[in-house]
Amino acid sequence: MTSSAIDRAIFEELRTTTGEDFVDELVDTFLSEAPEMLADLRKALDDGSAERFRRAAHSLKSNANTFGATVLGKLARELELGGLPLAGEGAGAPIEALNREYARVAEALMELKRA
């Protein structure tokens, strides 16, 4: 699972350039903040707040790409660019896909942190 959720080359490059302890801190921060970003996406969709939605999707995309979570980053980018209309398709199916991918990424990051 780890190899499909996280691009190991990107993750290892981050670890090499910033140090293992710092990456562990980044992972911890991401794992605590990403669920809030996902919740904010859903709330912004429910409230019809396009700018807040775009900012949350952008932040999630940037953070995901930092760790090599390229699929998560791609999904977040699509929502950032597609905005509320895309997010509302299929009763929020794009956000649910983002949530599922985040769960895979979180598990993979925890495995990499233990490694």
Buried (B, 14 or more C-beta within 10 A) or exposed (E): EBEEBBBEEBBBEBBEEEEEEEBBEBBEEBBEEBBEBBEBBBEBBEEEBBEBBBBBBBBBBEBBBBBBBBBBBBBBBBBBEBBBEBBBEEEBEBBEBBBEBBEBBBBBBBEBBEE
